[in-house]
Amino acid sequence: MRASLSVLVLLTGLAACDSTPGQTDRTFTANGQVIAMSGGAGGAANACFTCHGLDGGGDGVAAPRLAGLDAGYLQKQLEDYASGPRPDDAMTRIAKALDQQGRREVAAYYAGLPAPIQTPVSMARAPALYLNGDPSRGIVACASCHGDRGQGSGQGGNPQIAGQPAAYTLEQIDRWKAGKRRNDPRGVMAAAVKSLSDPEARAIASWLSTQPASPARASAAATGSASVEAAARPAASRETRRPYRSDGA
């Protein structure tokens, strides 16, 4: 009897150490849509749609739009959540629950969703700081990387930032300023927002929230490739990337 118990304990221990994905895990990570709706191997508490919506449009407050964003950019953010440069209580847990393939597939799924149509569209002029920066304070023009209306530049994964909730954009600016977000090569974003006053940051975030989300560029796969490759490399090697590839926002 004791021998049988010993064998049972040994087998139980071996089973607990087995990291091979089971049938359930494989089922819930079958593709990006399944992961987004089920949470993948991380369970229902990690389901993307609970915060980002069934259409990937976000919640209009704190959870950003994912639909139609560049696949490479989205994957890089998931990799950075998982590895540490972009810490977040919820997203770090969610990203770590997925393997790299799962992160790639859910990024591709959201990139393939249509960007939501925003009506009416505000034609208000962008804040001067957004368009021109302020060289005297070391503020680089946001438009130089993110486009004159926040549509993204298409260079190395610089993302769309138009049509995101003002509260989300403002929170990201605050995180860059405080050093709580560090996934910008050579500190490009941290330097860009360092001298922004709170009213200036609010004005930029508010204006961007009124701009329409753009359809994914035809070259999205190509422009995202640099970000995808960067996401798969160790963080140290990513520091050698050129500054204009900010991957920020």
Phi and psi in degrees as GROMACS dihedral restraints (atoms count N, CA, C in turn):
[ dihedral_restraints ]
;  ai    aj    ak    al  type     phi  dphi    fc
    3     4     5     6     1   -61.1    20    10
    4     5     6     7     1   -39.0    20    10
    6     7     8     9     1   -62.7    20    10
    7     8     9    10     1   -41.6    20    10
    9    10    11    12     1   -63.7    20    10
   10    11    12    13     1   -41.5    20    10
   12    13    14    15     1   -63.8    20    10
   13    14    15    16     1   -39.8    20    10
   15    16    17    18     1   -62.7    20    10
   16    17    18    19     1   -43.1    20    10
   18    19    20    21     1   -64.0    20    10
   19    20    21    22     1   -41.2    20    10
   21    22    23    24     1   -62.7    20    10
   22    23    24    25     1   -44.5    20    10
   24    25    26    27     1   -62.3    20    10
   25    26    27    28     1   -42.3    20    10
   27    28    29    30     1   -62.4    20    10
   28    29    30    31     1   -45.9    20    10
   30    31    32    33     1   -64.3    20    10
   31    32    33    34     1   -38.6    20    10
   33    34    35    36     1   -63.0    20    10
   34    35    36    37     1   -42.2    20    10
   36    37    38    39     1   -63.5    20    10
   37    38    39    40     1   -42.0    20    10
   39    40    41    42     1   -64.2    20    10
   40    41    42    43     1   -39.0    20    10
   42    43    44    45     1   -64.2    20    10
   43    44    45    46     1   -38.7    20    10
   45    46    47    48     1   -66.1    20    10
   46    47    48    49     1   -28.8    20    10
   48    49    50    51     1   -84.7    20    10
   49    50    51    52     1   -10.5    20    10
   51    52    53    54     1   -74.4    20    10
   52    53    54    55     1   116.5    20    10
   54    55    56    57     1   -96.1    20    10
   55    56    57    58     1     4.4    20    10
   57    58    59    60     1   -65.5    20    10
   58    59    60    61     1   127.9    20    10
   60    61    62    63     1   -58.5    20    10
   61    62    63    64     1   134.2    20    10
   63    64    65    66     1   -82.6    20    10
   64    65    66    67     1   176.9    20    10
   66    67    68    69     1   -60.3    20    10
   67    68    69    70     1   -38.9    20    10
   69    70    71    72     1   -62.7    20    10
   70    71    72    73     1   -46.5    20    10
   72    73    74    75     1   -61.1    20    10
   73    74    75    76     1   -42.3    20    10
   75    76    77    78     1   -64.6    20    10
   76    77    78    79     1   -37.7    20    10
   78    79    80    81     1   -64.4    20    10
   79    80    81    82     1   -43.8    20    10
   81    82    83    84     1   -82.3    20    10
   82    83    84    85     1     0.4    20    10
   84    85    86    87     1  -123.6    20    10
   85    86    87    88     1    27.6    20    10
   87    88    89    90     1   -61.4    20    10
   88    89    90    91     1   -36.8    20    10
   90    91    92    93     1  -160.3    20    10
   91    92    93    94     1   176.1    20    10
   93    94    95    96     1   -62.5    20    10
   94    95    96    97     1   -37.8    20    10
   96    97    98    99     1   -65.8    20    10
   97    98    99   100     1   -42.4    20    10
   99   100   101   102     1   -62.3    20    10
  100   101   102   103     1   -42.2    20    10
  102   103   104   105     1   -61.7    20    10
  103   104   105   106     1   -45.7    20    10
  105   106   107   108     1   -62.3    20    10
  106   107   108   109     1   -35.2    20    10
  108   109   110   111     1   -88.9    20    10
  109   110   111   112     1   -24.3    20    10
  111   112   113   114     1  -110.5    20    10
  112   113   114   115     1   -20.1    20    10
  114   115   116   117     1    89.4    20    10
  115   116   117   118     1    -0.6    20    10
  117   118   119   120     1    63.8    20    10
  118   119   120   121     1  -149.7    20    10
  120   121   122   123     1   -66.4    20    10
  121   122   123   124     1   -16.9    20    10
  123   124   125   126     1   -76.4    20    10
  124   125   126   127     1   -10.4    20    10
  126   127   128   129     1    92.4    20    10
  127   128   129   130     1   172.6    20    10
  129   130   131   132     1   -60.5    20    10
  130   131   132   133     1   -28.8    20    10
  132   133   134   135     1   -63.5    20    10
  133   134   135   136     1   -19.4    20    10
  135   136   137   138     1  -102.5    20    10
  136   137   138   139     1    10.0    20    10
  138   139   140   141     1   -64.2    20    10
  139   140   141   142     1   125.7    20    10
  141   142   143   144     1   -61.6    20    10
  142   143   144   145     1   -37.5    20    10
  144   145   146   147     1   -65.1    20    10
  145   146   147   148     1   -21.1    20    10
  147   148   149   150     1   -64.4    20    10
  148   149   150   151     1   -26.7    20    10
  150   151   152   153     1  -108.2    20    10
  151   152   153   154     1   -38.2    20    10
  153   154   155   156     1   -95.2    20    10
  154   155   156   157     1    -0.4    20    10
  156   157   158   159     1    83.8    20    10
  157   158   159   160     1   157.9    20    10
  159   160   161   162     1   -65.2    20    10
  160   161   162   163     1   -26.6    20    10
  162   163   164   165     1   -99.8    20    10
  163   164   165   166     1     4.2    20    10
  165   166   167   168     1    73.9    20    10
  166   167   168   169     1    14.4    20    10
  168   169   170   171     1   -84.8    20    10
  169   170   171   172     1    -0.9    20    10
  171   172   173   174     1    81.6    20    10
  172   173   174   175     1  -179.1    20    10
  174   175   176   177     1  -103.3    20    10
  175   176   177   178     1     2.6    20    10
  177   178   179   180     1    78.6    20    10
  178   179   180   181     1     0.9    20    10
  180   181   182   183     1  -128.2    20    10
  181   182   183   184     1   -77.1    20    10
  183   184   185   186     1  -112.0    20    10
  184   185   186   187     1   -26.2    20    10
  186   187   188   189     1   -91.2    20    10
  187   188   189   190     1   123.6    20    10
  189   190   191   192     1   -77.0    20    10
  190   191   192   193     1   162.7    20    10
  192   193   194   195     1   -68.4    20    10
  193   194   195   196     1   135.5    20    10
  195   196   197   198     1  -111.4    20    10
  196   197   198   199     1   -26.6    20    10
  198   199   200   201     1   -59.9    20    10
  199   200   201   202     1   128.8    20    10
  201   202   203   204     1    81.6    20    10
  202   203   204   205     1    -1.3    20    10
  204   205   206   207     1   -75.6    20    10
  205   206   207   208     1   160.9    20    10
  207   208   209   210     1   -63.4    20    10
  208   209   210   211     1   133.2    20    10
  210   211   212   213     1   -61.2    20    10
  211   212   213   214     1   -41.3    20    10
  213   214   215   216     1   -63.7    20    10
  214   215   216   217     1   -41.1    20    10
  216   217   218   219     1   -62.6    20    10
  217   218   219   220     1   -46.9    20    10
  219   220   221   222     1   -61.7    20    10
  220   221   222   223     1   -42.0    20    10
  222   223   224   225     1   -65.7    20    10
  223   224   225   226     1   -40.9    20    10
  225   226   227   228     1   -60.7    20    10
  226   227   228   229     1   -40.1    20    10
  228   229   230   231     1   -63.5    20    10
  229   230   231   232     1   -41.1    20    10
  231   232   233   234     1   -63.3    20    10
  232   233   234   235     1   -41.5    20    10
  234   235   236   237     1   -63.1    20    10
  235   236   237   238     1   -39.8    20    10
  237   238   239   240     1   -72.3    20    10
  238   239   240   241     1   -33.8    20    10
  240   241   242   243     1   -61.1    20    10
  241   242   243   244     1   -44.7    20    10
  243   244   245   246     1   -68.6    20    10
  244   245   246   247     1   -36.5    20    10
  246   247   248   249     1   -96.6    20    10
  247   248   249   250     1   -11.6    20    10
  249   250   251   252     1   121.9    20    10
  250   251   252   253     1   -29.7    20    10
  252   253   254   255     1   -63.9    20    10
  253   254   255   256     1   -20.1    20    10
  255   256   257   258     1  -126.3    20    10
  256   257   258   259     1    75.6    20    10
  258   259   260   261     1   -71.8    20    10
  259   260   261   262     1   142.6    20    10
  261   262   263   264     1  -160.0    20    10
  262   263   264   265     1   133.9    20    10
  264   265   266   267     1   -54.7    20    10
  265   266   267   268     1   -46.0    20    10
  267   268   269   270     1   -83.2    20    10
  268   269   270   271     1   -49.9    20    10
  270   271   272   273     1   -70.4    20    10
  271   272   273   274     1   -31.0    20    10
  273   274   275   276     1   -63.5    20    10
  274   275   276   277     1   -44.0    20    10
  276   277   278   279     1   -62.3    20    10
  277   278   279   280     1   -44.3    20    10
  279   280   281   282     1   -65.5    20    10
  280   281   282   283     1   -46.2    20    10
  282   283   284   285     1   -66.3    20    10
  283   284   285   286     1   -37.3    20    10
  285   286   287   288     1   -67.6    20    10
  286   287   288   289     1   -25.7    20    10
  288   289   290   291     1   -73.4    20    10
  289   290   291   292     1   -14.1    20    10
  291   292   293   294     1  -104.6    20    10
  292   293   294   295     1   148.1    20    10
  294   295   296   297     1   -84.5    20    10
  295   296   297   298     1   176.6    20    10
  297   298   299   300     1   -61.6    20    10
  298   299   300   301     1   -37.1    20    10
  300   301   302   303     1   -62.7    20    10
  301   302   303   304     1   -43.1    20    10
  303   304   305   306     1   -62.8    20    10
  304   305   306   307     1   -41.1    20    10
  306   307   308   309     1   -64.4    20    10
  307   308   309   310     1   -38.7    20    10
  309   310   311   312     1   -64.3    20    10
  310   311   312   313     1   -43.0    20    10
  312   313   314   315     1   -70.7    20    10
  313   314   315   316     1   -40.0    20    10
  315   316   317   318     1   -71.0    20    10
  316   317   318   319     1   -32.3    20    10
  318   319   320   321     1   -63.9    20    10
  319   320   321   322     1   -44.2    20    10
  321   322   323   324     1   -64.7    20    10
  322   323   324   325     1   -36.8    20    10
  324   325   326   327     1   -61.9    20    10
  325   326   327   328     1   -49.8    20    10
  327   328   329   330     1   -68.8    20    10
  328   329   330   331     1   -34.6    20    10
  330   331   332   333     1   -62.3    20    10
  331   332   333   334     1   -30.8    20    10
  333   334   335   336     1   -83.1    20    10
  334   335   336   337     1    -8.8    20    10
  336   337   338   339     1   -77.9    20    10
  337   338   339   340     1   146.5    20    10
  339   340   341   342     1   -68.3    20    10
  340   341   342   343     1   139.7    20    10
  342   343   344   345     1   -65.9    20    10
  343   344   345   346     1   139.4    20    10
  345   346   347   348     1   -64.5    20    10
  346   347   348   349     1   147.1    20    10
  348   349   350   351     1   -87.6    20    10
  349   350   351   352     1   125.2    20    10
  351   352   353   354     1  -105.0    20    10
  352   353   354   355     1   123.9    20    10
  354   355   356   357     1  -138.1    20    10
  355   356   357   358     1   143.1    20    10
  357   358   359   360     1   -75.2    20    10
  358   359   360   361     1   160.7    20    10
  360   361   362   363     1   -93.1    20    10
  361   362   363   364     1   128.2    20    10
  363   364   365   366     1   -76.6    20    10
  364   365   366   367     1   134.8    20    10
  366   367   368   369     1  -104.1    20    10
  367   368   369   370     1    16.2    20    10
  369   370   371   372     1   -59.7    20    10
  370   371   372   373     1   144.5    20    10
  372   373   374   375     1   -71.5    20    10
  373   374   375   376     1   144.6    20    10
  375   376   377   378     1   -66.1    20    10
  376   377   378   379     1   149.2    20    10
  378   379   380   381     1   -56.1    20    10
  379   380   381   382     1   143.9    20    10
  381   382   383   384     1   -57.2    20    10
  382   383   384   385     1   -38.1    20    10
  384   385   386   387     1   -63.3    20    10
  385   386   387   388     1   -36.9    20    10
  387   388   389   390     1   -63.0    20    10
  388   389   390   391     1   -44.2    20    10
  390   391   392   393     1   -78.7    20    10
  391   392   393   394     1   -38.8    20    10
  393   394   395   396     1  -117.5    20    10
  394   395   396   397     1   -15.4    20    10
  396   397   398   399     1    67.9    20    10
  397   398   399   400     1  -165.4    20    10
  399   400   401   402     1  -150.1    20    10
  400   401   402   403     1    89.4    20    10
  402   403   404   405     1   -54.8    20    10
  403   404   405   406     1   -30.4    20    10
  405   406   407   408     1   -65.6    20    10
  406   407   408   409     1   -23.8    20    10
  408   409   410   411     1  -110.5    20    10
  409   410   411   412     1     7.5    20    10
  411   412   413   414     1    74.0    20    10
  412   413   414   415     1    21.3    20    10
  414   415   416   417     1   -93.0    20    10
  415   416   417   418     1   116.6    20    10
  417   418   419   420     1   -81.7    20    10
  418   419   420   421     1   143.6    20    10
  420   421   422   423     1   -61.9    20    10
  421   422   423   424     1   125.7    20    10
  423   424   425   426     1   -58.7    20    10
  424   425   426   427     1   -36.1    20    10
  426   427   428   429     1   -62.4    20    10
  427   428   429   430     1   -23.9    20    10
  429   430   431   432     1   -65.3    20    10
  430   431   432   433     1   -25.4    20    10
  432   433   434   435     1  -110.6    20    10
  433   434   435   436     1   -35.0    20    10
  435   436   437   438     1  -105.3    20    10
  436   437   438   439     1     4.6    20    10
  438   439   440   441     1    86.5    20    10
  439   440   441   442     1   156.7    20    10
  441   442   443   444     1   -69.0    20    10
  442   443   444   445     1   -17.1    20    10
  444   445   446   447     1  -127.0    20    10
  445   446   447   448     1    23.1    20    10
  447   448   449   450     1    78.3    20    10
  448   449   450   451     1    17.3    20    10
  450   451   452   453     1   -81.8    20    10
  451   452   453   454     1    -3.8    20    10
  453   454   455   456     1    88.6    20    10
  454   455   456   457     1   148.0    20    10
  456   457   458   459     1   -92.6    20    10
  457   458   459   460     1   -20.4    20    10
  459   460   461   462     1    79.8    20    10
  460   461   462   463     1     5.4    20    10
  462   463   464   465     1  -101.6    20    10
  463   464   465   466     1   114.7    20    10
  465   466   467   468     1    58.1    20    10
  466   467   468   469     1    20.8    20    10
  468   469   470   471     1    96.2    20    10
  469   470   471   472     1     5.5    20    10
  471   472   473   474     1   -57.3    20    10
  472   473   474   475     1   117.6    20    10
  474   475   476   477     1   -85.4    20    10
  475   476   477   478     1   164.6    20    10
  477   478   479   480     1   -63.4    20    10
  478   479   480   481     1   138.8    20    10
  480   481   482   483     1  -127.3    20    10
  481   482   483   484     1     2.6    20    10
  483   484   485   486     1   -73.3    20    10
  484   485   486   487     1   148.6    20    10
  486   487   488   489     1    74.6    20    10
  487   488   489   490     1    11.1    20    10
  489   490   491   492     1   -90.7    20    10
  490   491   492   493     1   150.7    20    10
  492   493   494   495     1   -57.0    20    10
  493   494   495   496     1   138.4    20    10
  495   496   497   498     1   -58.6    20    10
  496   497   498   499     1   -39.4    20    10
  498   499   500   501     1   -63.8    20    10
  499   500   501   502     1   -37.9    20    10
  501   502   503   504     1   -66.4    20    10
  502   503   504   505     1   -49.0    20    10
  504   505   506   507     1   -60.6    20    10
  505   506   507   508     1   -42.7    20    10
  507   508   509   510     1   -64.0    20    10
  508   509   510   511     1   -38.6    20    10
  510   511   512   513     1   -62.8    20    10
  511   512   513   514     1   -39.9    20    10
  513   514   515   516     1   -66.8    20    10
  514   515   516   517     1   -40.2    20    10
  516   517   518   519     1   -59.6    20    10
  517   518   519   520     1   -44.3    20    10
  519   520   521   522     1   -63.2    20    10
  520   521   522   523     1   -37.5    20    10
  522   523   524   525     1   -68.4    20    10
  523   524   525   526     1   -40.1    20    10
  525   526   527   528     1   -61.2    20    10
  526   527   528   529     1   -45.8    20    10
  528   529   530   531     1   -62.5    20    10
  529   530   531   532     1   -37.7    20    10
  531   532   533   534     1   -86.3    20    10
  532   533   534   535     1    -2.7    20    10
  534   535   536   537     1    75.3    20    10
  535   536   537   538     1    15.1    20    10
  537   538   539   540     1   -83.4    20    10
  538   539   540   541     1   -16.2    20    10
  540   541   542   543     1  -121.8    20    10
  541   542   543   544     1   127.0    20    10
  543   544   545   546     1  -134.7    20    10
  544   545   546   547     1    28.3    20    10
  546   547   548   549     1  -100.8    20    10
  547   548   549   550     1    32.4    20    10
  549   550   551   552     1  -107.7    20    10
  550   551   552   553     1   119.2    20    10
  552   553   554   555     1   -55.0    20    10
  553   554   555   556     1   131.7    20    10
  555   556   557   558     1    58.7    20    10
  556   557   558   559     1    22.3    20    10
  558   559   560   561     1    66.6    20    10
  559   560   561   562     1    28.9    20    10
  561   562   563   564     1   -59.1    20    10
  562   563   564   565     1   -50.7    20    10
  564   565   566   567     1   -69.9    20    10
  565   566   567   568     1   -39.5    20    10
  567   568   569   570     1   -59.6    20    10
  568   569   570   571     1   -42.1    20    10
  570   571   572   573     1   -69.2    20    10
  571   572   573   574     1   -36.9    20    10
  573   574   575   576     1   -65.6    20    10
  574   575   576   577     1   -33.4    20    10
  576   577   578   579     1  -103.6    20    10
  577   578   579   580     1    -4.2    20    10
  579   580   581   582     1   -54.0    20    10
  580   581   582   583     1   -41.9    20    10
  582   583   584   585     1   -96.5    20    10
  583   584   585   586     1     4.2    20    10
  585   586   587   588     1   -68.0    20    10
  586   587   588   589     1   133.5    20    10
  588   589   590   591     1   -78.7    20    10
  589   590   591   592     1   164.1    20    10
  591   592   593   594     1   -60.8    20    10
  592   593   594   595     1   -44.4    20    10
  594   595   596   597     1   -62.3    20    10
  595   596   597   598     1   -36.8    20    10
  597   598   599   600     1   -65.5    20    10
  598   599   600   601     1   -43.0    20    10
  600   601   602   603     1   -63.5    20    10
  601   602   603   604     1   -41.4    20    10
  603   604   605   606     1   -64.9    20    10
  604   605   606   607     1   -38.9    20    10
  606   607   608   609     1   -64.4    20    10
  607   608   609   610     1   -41.8    20    10
  609   610   611   612     1   -66.5    20    10
  610   611   612   613     1   -46.0    20    10
  612   613   614   615     1   -63.2    20    10
  613   614   615   616     1   -40.8    20    10
  615   616   617   618     1   -66.0    20    10
  616   617   618   619     1   -43.8    20    10
  618   619   620   621     1   -64.4    20    10
  619   620   621   622     1   -44.5    20    10
  621   622   623   624     1   -59.0    20    10
  622   623   624   625     1   -34.9    20    10
  624   625   626   627     1   -66.6    20    10
  625   626   627   628     1   -19.3    20    10
  627   628   629   630     1   -92.7    20    10
  628   629   630   631     1    -4.0    20    10
  630   631   632   633     1   -90.3    20    10
  631   632   633   634     1   145.4    20    10
  633   634   635   636     1   -72.4    20    10
  634   635   636   637     1   142.9    20    10
  636   637   638   639     1   -68.6    20    10
  637   638   639   640     1   138.0    20    10
  639   640   641   642     1   -93.3    20    10
  640   641   642   643     1   147.4    20    10
  642   643   644   645     1   -59.7    20    10
  643   644   645   646     1   151.0    20    10
  645   646   647   648     1   -58.1    20    10
  646   647   648   649     1   138.9    20    10
  648   649   650   651     1   -64.4    20    10
  649   650   651   652     1   151.1    20    10
  651   652   653   654     1   -61.8    20    10
  652   653   654   655     1   -27.6    20    10
  654   655   656   657     1   -96.8    20    10
  655   656   657   658     1    20.9    20    10
  657   658   659   660     1   -56.2    20    10
  658   659   660   661     1   -41.0    20    10
  660   661   662   663     1   -63.5    20    10
  661   662   663   664     1   -39.6    20    10
  663   664   665   666     1   -71.7    20    10
  664   665   666   667     1   -44.7    20    10
  666   667   668   669     1   -70.0    20    10
  667   668   669   670     1   -26.5    20    10
  669   670   671   672     1   -80.2    20    10
  670   671   672   673     1   -14.1    20    10
  672   673   674   675     1   -61.9    20    10
  673   674   675   676     1   -36.0    20    10
  675   676   677   678     1   -63.4    20    10
  676   677   678   679     1   -39.4    20    10
  678   679   680   681     1   -69.8    20    10
  679   680   681   682     1   -38.4    20    10
  681   682   683   684     1   -62.4    20    10
  682   683   684   685     1   -45.8    20    10
  684   685   686   687     1   -65.0    20    10
  685   686   687   688     1   -39.9    20    10
  687   688   689   690     1   -64.5    20    10
  688   689   690   691     1   -37.4    20    10
  690   691   692   693     1   -64.2    20    10
  691   692   693   694     1   -28.5    20    10
  693   694   695   696     1   -85.9    20    10
  694   695   696   697     1    -8.8    20    10
  696   697   698   699     1   -95.5    20    10
  697   698   699   700     1   157.4    20    10
  699   700   701   702     1   -58.4    20    10
  700   701   702   703     1   150.6    20    10
  702   703   704   705     1   -56.4    20    10
  703   704   705   706     1   -38.0    20    10
  705   706   707   708     1   -61.1    20    10
  706   707   708   709     1   -38.5    20    10
  708   709   710   711     1   -71.9    20    10
  709   710   711   712     1   -22.6    20    10
  711   712   713   714     1   -72.4    20    10
  712   713   714   715     1   -18.7    20    10
  714   715   716   717     1   -67.1    20    10
  715   716   717   718     1   -14.8    20    10
  717   718   719   720     1   -85.9    20    10
  718   719   720   721     1    -2.1    20    10
  720   721   722   723     1   -68.3    20    10
  721   722   723   724     1   155.1    20    10
  723   724   725   726     1   -69.4    20    10
  724   725   726   727     1   147.0    20    10
  726   727   728   729     1   -59.5    20    10
  727   728   729   730     1   -30.7    20    10
  729   730   731   732     1   -71.2    20    10
  730   731   732   733     1   -10.2    20    10
  732   733   734   735     1   -91.4    20    10
  733   734   735   736     1    75.2    20    10
  735   736   737   738     1   -77.1    20    10
  736   737   738   739     1   -31.1    20    10
  738   739   740   741     1    52.8    20    10
  739   740   741   742     1    21.8    20    10
  741   742   743   744     1   -92.0    20    10
  742   743   744   745     1   165.1    20    10
